[in-house]
Amino acid sequence: MLRSLKATLMVWVVALIVLLVPLRLYFELRVQLSRTDAAYDVGLSDWALALGNLVRLDQGEVSFNLNEQTEASLRTTSTDDKTYYAVLDPAGRRVAGDPPLAELPLALRRGERRLLDGSIDGRPVRVAAHAVLCGMRLCQVRVAETLGKREAARREALHFALWFALVFGLVLAVAIWLAVSRAMRPVASINEQLAQRSLDDLRPLEPAVTGPVAPPQGRLPSEIAPLVHAIDQLLQRVAGDAARQRHFIADAAHQLRTPLAALHAEAELALLESHPPAVHATLQRMHRSTRRLTRLADQLLSLARSEAAVRAAVPGESVDLKRVAQDAAQDWVPRALERGADLGFQLEPATVRGSRHLIGELLANLLHNALEYAAIDPARPARITVRTAQAGPDGTPRPMLEVEDNGPGIAPAERRRVLERFYRAPGSPGAGSGLGLAIVADIARAHGAGVELLDGEDGGGLKVRVVFPRNSPGPATGA
């Protein structure tokens, strides 16, 4: 099962958030509740201090005078809380206030102020007790209230904390997702570059990953740079090996051309000279074999040139497809007449940018294939038509080159595979090597063009259409 690096980072970051955010909120909530309780305690202690100022010692008797307005203010609360107070003489007897509060056992030293939790009538209360001088002895003033508003404050603080945690967590998760996605952008760029490339595109990655999808700083992160550098080195080694193989094939084909041409000429000469009838069939087979080998050597050279064109920018000269076809007619019309084929041309001006030599090679391979397969049956005259035009299958004017023949054609199921090297459709006539259409596809790709294999206009044969880019923007430099 594949693991996503982005998902792994997100899992770890979210796990840390889930662990740390509640811990932080817990301590912040504790601090907030402590401050809230302290504020309520201060108010409760202030009431005890204020009531302590009303305690008097008159002729040895402790008195306490609390008017109705002050008592109403003391007992009034905005919640369902209940407030109690009590004044005790030095002997601990209640002088004024609520008996349940006076019954709480509590001893104070001189000048002592104490805050404590207690219970009155089964309800928890918070008590503030102050020691008040009564002559030479100590009296007590106690004020208590139930915990309703404190619990309400706790619930409100907890509710706020939960909502804050939810919103903070969502915002943080989105921010982290964006940050991780931004940080992973170079990896996405590498993936995109590799996914879009063909096997023929071995350019370095490093310049590409600083393009539109690269980080704003224009350079790779230190964690990604070694990977990109290693991939570039690998691509460089593969490109070097591929170049050595192409050069070897080209050199071998070039070296074979001269002896093969001589052998072919000798076979032709042997057929023309008088020879015993017993060796005539052998000489014919030799002649066909040398012709096939010569053609194969030429195709291998063309293949090496087309592969090089795919990997590097082909020359951006202006090429008129009509002129290329006219030049090809000088070489191929005599060959067609020799084979009894009707080679016709329907030419309109169509200009592209690219390599005139490679486009001529493309047309030569199409004509060779058409002549090889359409003229194989002497009972049916071969008919081949070359077309150039500014047209397109979708109605958009684009430069187009077509070669149509009335041969056996290619089954639709085989049309994609015949563009592969050394592949011949089952049952194909002739003695081809399976390189002609592969060379056509390579040269077309080097020019950013597309190759279509279609039925002929009368429903039979084969029409090969090469459609170049609109406005002829120039050949591609990669796949």
N, C-alpha and C positions, 0 to 999 in steps of 0.2 A: 504494500500500500504506500503510495507516494505521500510524503509529508511536505506541507507548504512552510517555507521559511517565514513568510509573513504571518501565517496562522500560529506558528510556534512562538514567534515574538509576542504576538497579541495574547496568547494564552498565558505566558509568563508575566507580562505586564498587567493583565487583568487579575491574575492571581495575587500579585503584589498589591494591586489596588484594593481587592476584596479583603486582604489581610490588614493593610495599613490604614485605609480610610476609616473603617469602623473603630479601630484602636484610637486613632486621633480624635474622632468624634466623641468617643467615650470620655477621654480625658478633658476635652473642651466642654462637654456636658457637665462633668463633675465640677469643673471650675465655675461654670455659669450658675449651677445650682447652689454651689457654696456661697457665691456672691449674693444670690437672691436670698438665701437663708440668713446670711449676715445682715442684709438690709432689713429684713423683717425682725431680726433679733435686736437691731439697733432701735427700731421703732418701739418694740416691746420694752426694752430697757429704759428708753426715754420716758415711757409712761410710768414705769416703776419709780424712776427718779423724780418725776413731777409729783406723784402721789406722796413720795417721801417728804417732800417740802411742806405737805399739809399736816404732818404728824406734830403734835404739840404735847408738852408735859406741863400740866396745870395742877399745882399743889400736890405733886406726887402721883397724879392720875394722867394716864395717856389718853389724849383726845384726838379725833380725826374728823375734820369738817370737809365734806365733798358736796358741792352744790349740784343741783339736778342737771344743769347744762353740761357741766364737766363729766358727770357720770354718763349722761346720754351720749356724749362725744366718745367716751371710752368704750361704751358697749356697742356703738354703731359700727357696722362693717359692711362692705359691699358684697360680701359672699354670705354663705350660710354658716360662717364661723360664729362661735360664741366666745365672748370675752369674760374672764373672771378677774376679780381682784380681792385682796385680803390684807388687813393690817393686824399684826400681832404685837402684843405688849412684851416686855422683857421676860415674862413668865411663860410666853407662848400661847396666851389666851387671845382669842379673836376679839379685836376691838371694832372692826367694821369689815364689810365685804361678804364674800361667799364662803359658807362653811366648808364645802368640799375642798376648796383650795387651801383653807387654813389647816385642814387635817393632814396635809402632806407632811411627812417628817423631814425636816430640813433645818440644819444648824449652820449659822453663819458667824464668821469672825468679824471683828471690827473693820469697817471700811470695805468689806467683801461684797462683790457683785457676782451673781452666779446665774448662768443660763443652763437649763436642764430640761429633759423630756419627762413627762409624767402622764397620768391618766385620771380623768374626772368623769364619773358616771359612765365608765366604760369607753370613753372616747379619748384618744391620745391628744395631749396638749403640749404646748411649749411654754415653759415657765421662766419668768425673769424675777429673781429675788434680790433685794438690796437690804443691807444692814443699815439702820438709821439710829443715830444717837438719841437716846431718851434720858437726858441727864447724864448719869455716869454709866448707864446700862444701854443695852442694844434692843431695839425693836426691829421688826421685819415688815417690809412691804413687798407683796407678791402680786404679779400680774401674769395672767395666763390666757392663751387663746388656742382654740382648736386649729387643726392643720389644713383646713379646707383650701385656703388661698395658696398655701405653700404647695399642696398637691396639685392644684390647678396650674400653678406656675411650672411645676415639674412636667405635667402632661403637655403644656404648651411648648416648653423647651424641647421635650422629646419629639413632639410632632414636628416642630421646626427642624430639628436635627435630622429626622428621617427624610423629610422633604429635601433638605439641603444635601444630604448624602445621595439621594436619588438623582437630583439635578446635577450635582457636582460629578457624580459617577458617569452619567450620560455624556455630559460635556467633555469630561476627561477622556472617556472612551473614544468619542469622535475625534478629539484632538490627537490622541495617540494613534488612532487609525490613520489619520491624515499624515501624521509625522512618519509613521512606519512606511506608509505608501510612498511618501516622498523620498524617504531614505532608501527604499527598495527600487526606486526608479532606474538607477543604473543597471540593476539585474534585469528589470523588465526590458530595458533597451537592448541588452545583450541577447535576451531571449527573442525579442522581435527581429533583431538583425539576423540571427541564426535561422529563425523560422522562415524568413522571407528569401533566404539564399538557396540557390541551386547547388548541385555538386560541383559546378564549374566555377563558382564565385569563391575565390580564396583570398579576397582582399583582407587586410588587417581589420580587426574590430575597433581598435583604439580610436581612430579618427571618427568612426561612426557613432560611438557612444557619447561623443561630445556634441551631438546634433540636437534637434528640437526636443527630443525626449530625455536629454541628459539633465543633470542637476544644474541649477542656475549658476553655480560658481564655475561651471565649464570644465571641471576636472573631476576625475574619479575619486571616490573615497579610498582611503589607504587599504581597507579590507578587500575591495573589489579589484583594485589595480593589478595585484599579482595574478589573479585569475584571468583577467583580460590579457595581460602580457603573456601568460602561459598559452592561452588559446591562440594568440597571434603567432607565437613561435611555432605551435603545432601547424597552423595554417601555412606558415612560411615553409616548413619542412615538406608538407604535403604538396604545396605548389612547386617546390623545387623538384621533388620526385616526379610529379606529373610533367613538368617541363622537360626533364631528362628523358622521360618515356616518349614524349612527343618528338623531341629532337632525334632520338634513336629511330623511331618509326620513319620520320621524314628522311633521315640520312640513309636508312636501309632502302626505303622506296626509291630515293634518288639514285643510289648506287645500282639498284636492280633495273632501272629504266633502260640504261644503255645496253646491257647484255640481253635484256628481254626484247628490246627493239631489234637488235641484231638477229636474235633467234627467230623472231616473228618474220623478219625479212627473208631469212634463210628458208623458213617453212613455205612462204609464198613463192619464193624462187624454185624450190623443189617441186611444188605443185605445177608450176608453169613449164618446167623442163620435162623432158620425156623420162618416164620411170616405169618400172615393172608394175603391172596392174595389182599385183599382190600387196604392194606397199602403199597404194593410193589411199585406202581408208586410214592407214596409220598416219600418213602425212596430213590428211584432213583433220584428224583428231589433234595432231600436234599443232596445226595452224590455229584451231579453235582455242586450244589450251594456252598457247602463247599470247593470243589476242586477249583472252580473259585475264591472264597474269599481267599483261601490260596495262589493261584497264584498272586492275586492282591496285597496281603500284601508283597510277595517277590518282586514284581515289584516296589512297592512304596519304599522299601528299596534300590533297585538298582537305582531308580530314584534319591533318596537323595544322594547316593554315586556318581552318574554321575554328578549331579549338583555341588557337592563339587569339583569334579575333574576339571570341566570347570573353576572354579574360582581360583583354586590354581594349582601349578605345580604338575602333577602326577609324581610318581617315574620314574626316567630315567633309569630303568634297561633294559638289553637286553632281548628281548622276541622273541622266535622262534615261528612263527605262526603255523608251522607244528607240533611242540610239543604241543601247545595249542589245536589244533584240535585232536591230538591223545589222550590227556587227556579227552577231551569232549566225545570221542567215547565210553569210558568206561561207562559213565552215559547215553548216548543217544541211543546207539545201542539197549540195552534191551528195552527201551521205544518204539523205532521204531518197533522192532519185536512184541511187545505187540499190537501195532496198525496195524500190518500187512504192514508196510512200508519198503521200500528198502532204507536203508541209506548207501551211498557209499562215499568214500574219494579218492580224487586225490591230493596228497600232495607233494609239493616241498619245499625245505628250503626257508624261507623268514623271515629275521630278522628285527625287528623294536625296537625302544626304547619307553618304556612306562610302564604301569602297567599291569603285567601279569593277575592279578585278574580281572581288568576292561575289558581287551580284552577277557578273558574267559566269563565274563558276557555278553559281546556283542555277542559272538558266541552262547551262550546259548539262548539268546532272538531270534536270527535268526533261530536256530533249532526248538525252541518251536513254533514260528510262522509257519515255513514250515510244521512241523508235524501237527499243529492244522488245517491248511487249506487244505493241500494236502491229508490228510488221512480222510477227512470228508465224502467221497463217497466210501462206501465199494465195490461198483461194479468196481471201477477203483483203482488198487493198487497204493499207493503213492510211488513216487521215488524222493529221496532227495540226492543231491550231494554237498559235501563240498570240496572246492579247496583252496589251498594256492600256491602262485607262486611269482616269481620276474618278473613281467610283467607290463603292463599298457595299457590303451585304446589308447594312442597316440604313442605307440611303445617305450616309455621311460621306462627303467627297474625300477619299483617301487614295494615295497612289496604290495601284494594284497590278500584279503580274500574274497571268494565268497561262497554263499549258494544258490543253485538253486533247485526249486521244480517244479512239474508238476500239481500244484493246479490251481484254477480258475484265479490266477493272479490279477493284479490291473490295472485298466484303466489308460492310460497315463495322462488323465486330473486330476486324483486323486493322483498321485504319490508324488507330492510335499506336499499335505495336510496330507497324512498319516504319515508323519514324525512329525506332531504336536501331542501334548499330548492329549489323550482322544478322538482322532478323528478316526472314523471308516468309511470306504467308504460305501456309501449306498448299501444295498443288500449284505453286507459281510456275509458269513456263519460263523458258530462257535459262541463262547461266549467270545471273547476277550474283553479287556478293552480299547484298543487303546493306550497302553503304550509301547508295545514291540519295535516298530520301533523308537519311540521317544527316548527311552533309548539308542538304537543303535546310533542314530544321536548325542546325547549328548556325549557318550563315544568317538565316532569318532572325534567330534570337539575338545575334550580335548586332543587328540593325533595329531591334525592337519591333520586329514584324511578327505576324502570326501566319501559320500554315494551316490551310483547310483542305481536306481531301473530300471531294464531292463526286456525285454521279455526273456523267456527261449530260449535255443538253437534251439528247435523245433518249436519256434513261440508261444508256449503256456506257461502257468505257470508264475513264477516270478524268476528273478535272482537278488539277492541283492549283490552288489559289494562294498567293502570297500577298497579304495586305500589310502595307507599311503604315507607320504612325501618321495620324492626321497632321497636316501642315509640315510633315517630314521634320520633326524636331531633332533628328540626328540619332545615331545608333546608341544603343545602351552599352554601358561599360561593364555590366555584370549579367547576372541571370535575370 
